[in-house]
Amino acid sequence: MSELFRLATVEDAEELLDLTLRAYEPIRKLGIKFPAATATIQLVKENIQNSRCYVLESDGKIVATITARTYKEIMNWPFLWWFAVDPLVKKKGVGSKLLTWVEETIIRDQLGAPAVTLATSDQHPWLIPMYERKGYERFFEVEQGEEGKGVFLRKILHPERYELEKYKELQKAN
């Protein structure tokens, strides 16, 4: 079995749309309005073109995807979203493998970011505990009316850089 981590290209859009819609079927059933849950081919192409959409291929087939982007309105660290794993390979560590690769190789090592963030809904029954098991912690919540709360989580990837960044922010404030 050969595996390849890489950036997605627009040529991957149809395969990513299919994977995403199948992966997000349980989200649609829960009534949670994640953009990826009702993605269109145009939205997938925009995600690929405007962000850093990564995929994990297994034997030439995309089995997982996650996107890193900025969300400056909330935080200065990279923001992960649109995380999807092919339902045919769920519970086999594929998603964890891609998430860890993006956290360590891209966010920490290439970008030099001390932390990474993501968000989910408090209405989702298993995502928050899953991310907490992977080292994420809640740091911000936003009320979304009938849809519950949006919960933002962060994971510190480089503690020394994180503390230094906090110190510099305090110095600026004073």
C-alpha positions as CSV (number, residue, x, y, z in Angstrom):
1,M,0.0,0.0,0.0
2,S,1.5,3.3,-1.0
3,E,0.6,6.6,0.7
4,L,1.2,10.1,-0.4
5,F,0.5,13.4,1.4
6,R,0.2,16.3,-0.9
7,L,-1.6,19.6,-1.8
8,A,-4.8,19.1,-3.7
9,T,-5.2,20.5,-7.2
10,V,-8.3,21.7,-9.0
11,E,-8.1,18.4,-10.9
12,D,-9.0,16.7,-7.6
13,A,-12.2,18.7,-7.1
14,E,-14.7,16.1,-8.3
15,E,-13.0,13.3,-6.2
16,L,-12.9,15.6,-3.2
17,L,-16.5,16.6,-3.6
18,D,-17.6,13.0,-3.6
19,L,-15.4,12.1,-0.6
20,T,-16.6,15.2,1.3
21,L,-20.3,14.6,0.7
22,R,-20.1,11.0,1.7
23,A,-18.0,11.8,4.8
24,Y,-20.3,14.6,6.0
25,E,-23.5,12.6,5.6
26,P,-23.8,12.1,9.4
27,I,-23.4,15.9,9.8
28,R,-26.3,16.6,7.5
29,K,-28.4,14.0,9.4
30,L,-27.6,15.9,12.6
31,G,-28.8,19.1,11.0
32,I,-25.4,20.9,11.6
33,K,-24.7,23.5,8.9
34,F,-21.0,23.0,8.2
35,P,-20.1,24.4,4.7
36,A,-18.5,21.2,3.7
37,A,-21.6,19.2,4.5
38,T,-23.5,20.7,1.5
39,A,-20.5,21.5,-0.7
40,T,-20.7,22.1,-4.4
41,I,-18.1,21.7,-7.0
42,Q,-17.6,25.4,-7.1
43,L,-17.1,25.6,-3.3
44,V,-14.5,22.7,-3.5
45,K,-12.6,24.5,-6.2
46,E,-12.6,27.8,-4.3
47,N,-11.3,25.9,-1.2
48,I,-8.5,24.4,-3.2
49,Q,-7.6,27.7,-4.9
50,N,-7.9,30.0,-1.9
51,S,-6.5,27.8,0.9
52,R,-4.0,25.0,1.4
53,C,-6.1,21.9,0.9
54,Y,-4.1,18.7,1.7
55,V,-5.0,15.1,0.8
56,L,-3.8,11.7,1.8
57,E,-3.8,9.3,-1.1
58,S,-3.7,5.6,-0.6
59,D,-2.8,3.6,-3.7
60,G,-3.7,6.6,-5.9
61,K,-7.1,7.2,-4.3
62,I,-7.8,10.2,-2.0
63,V,-8.9,8.8,1.3
64,A,-8.8,11.9,3.5
65,T,-8.6,15.7,3.2
66,I,-8.1,18.7,5.5
67,T,-7.6,22.4,4.7
68,A,-5.4,24.9,6.5
69,R,-6.3,28.6,6.2
70,T,-6.2,31.8,8.1
71,Y,-9.0,33.1,10.3
72,K,-7.6,36.4,11.4
73,E,-10.9,37.6,12.9
74,I,-10.5,35.0,15.6
75,M,-6.7,34.2,15.9
76,N,-3.3,34.5,14.4
77,W,-2.6,30.8,14.1
78,P,-3.5,28.6,11.2
79,F,-7.1,27.3,11.2
80,L,-8.0,23.8,10.1
81,W,-11.3,23.0,8.5
82,W,-13.0,20.8,6.0
83,F,-11.6,17.6,7.5
84,A,-13.1,14.6,5.8
85,V,-12.2,10.9,5.8
86,D,-13.6,8.4,3.3
87,P,-16.3,6.4,5.2
88,L,-14.8,3.2,3.7
89,V,-11.6,3.7,5.7
90,K,-13.0,5.2,8.9
91,K,-11.6,3.8,12.2
92,K,-8.3,2.8,10.6
93,G,-6.3,5.8,11.7
94,V,-6.3,7.5,8.2
95,G,-7.7,10.8,9.5
96,S,-5.3,10.8,12.5
97,K,-2.4,10.2,10.1
98,L,-3.3,13.2,7.9
99,L,-4.1,15.5,10.8
100,T,-0.8,14.7,12.6
101,W,1.1,15.2,9.3
102,V,-0.5,18.6,8.7
103,E,0.0,19.7,12.3
104,E,3.6,18.7,12.5
105,T,5.1,18.9,9.0
106,I,3.1,21.9,7.7
107,I,1.9,24.0,10.6
108,R,4.8,23.5,13.1
109,D,7.8,22.8,10.9
110,Q,7.2,24.6,7.6
111,L,5.1,27.6,8.8
112,G,6.7,27.7,12.3
113,A,3.4,28.4,14.0
114,P,3.3,27.6,17.7
115,A,-0.3,26.5,17.7
116,V,-3.1,25.4,15.4
117,T,-6.9,26.0,15.7
118,L,-10.1,24.5,14.5
119,A,-13.8,24.9,15.2
120,T,-16.8,22.6,15.4
121,S,-20.4,22.7,16.8
122,D,-21.3,21.9,20.4
123,Q,-24.2,20.1,18.8
124,H,-21.9,17.5,17.3
125,P,-21.9,14.4,19.6
126,W,-18.4,13.1,19.1
127,L,-16.1,15.8,17.5
128,I,-15.2,17.8,20.5
129,P,-14.2,14.8,22.6
130,M,-12.2,13.4,19.6
131,Y,-10.2,16.6,19.2
132,E,-9.6,16.8,22.9
133,R,-8.2,13.3,22.9
134,K,-5.8,14.6,20.2
135,G,-4.5,17.4,22.4
136,Y,-6.9,20.2,21.5
137,E,-8.4,22.5,24.1
138,R,-11.4,24.8,24.0
139,F,-10.5,28.5,24.0
140,F,-13.4,30.4,22.5
141,E,-17.2,29.9,21.9
142,V,-19.6,31.9,19.9
143,E,-23.4,31.7,20.1
144,Q,-25.1,30.6,16.9
145,G,-28.8,30.8,17.9
146,E,-30.8,27.6,17.3
147,E,-27.6,25.9,16.0
148,G,-26.0,26.0,19.4
149,K,-22.5,27.3,19.9
150,G,-19.5,27.3,17.6
151,V,-16.6,25.9,19.7
152,F,-13.0,26.9,18.8
153,L,-10.2,24.7,19.9
154,R,-6.4,25.1,19.8
155,K,-3.5,22.7,20.0
156,I,-0.1,24.0,21.1
157,L,2.5,22.5,18.8
158,H,5.6,24.3,20.0
159,P,5.3,25.3,23.7
160,E,8.4,27.6,23.8
161,R,7.3,29.6,20.7
162,Y,3.8,29.7,22.1
163,E,4.9,31.2,25.4
164,L,7.3,33.7,23.6
165,E,4.4,34.8,21.3
166,K,2.2,35.4,24.4
167,Y,5.0,37.3,26.1
168,K,5.4,39.6,23.0
169,E,1.7,40.2,22.9
170,L,1.7,41.3,26.5
171,Q,4.7,43.6,25.8
172,K,2.8,45.3,23.0
173,A,-0.3,45.8,25.2
174,N,1.8,47.5,27.8
